[in-house]
Amino acid sequence: GFSNFHLIVFDRWGIKVFESNEASLKWNGKVNNTGGECPDGTYYYIFGANDFNNTPYSNKGIITLVR
């Protein structure tokens, strides 16, 4: 139900490892979903979109990647 979807994932050094403008494209734990596997650890995400009422929504936080 989101439009204008935007997701960015950064590693602990602030290097962008994934970015998507498509809600159907999920991060698979690899650099840009095609590169090498990202190591276990903590990652930071920034998410923004418009909800079904076209109201802007944003969220940010951490993700822990465990293999």
Secondary structure, 3 states (H helix, E strand, C coil): CCEEEEEEEECCCCCEEEEECCCCCCCCCEHHHCCCECCCEEEEEEEEEECCCCCEEEEEEEEEECC
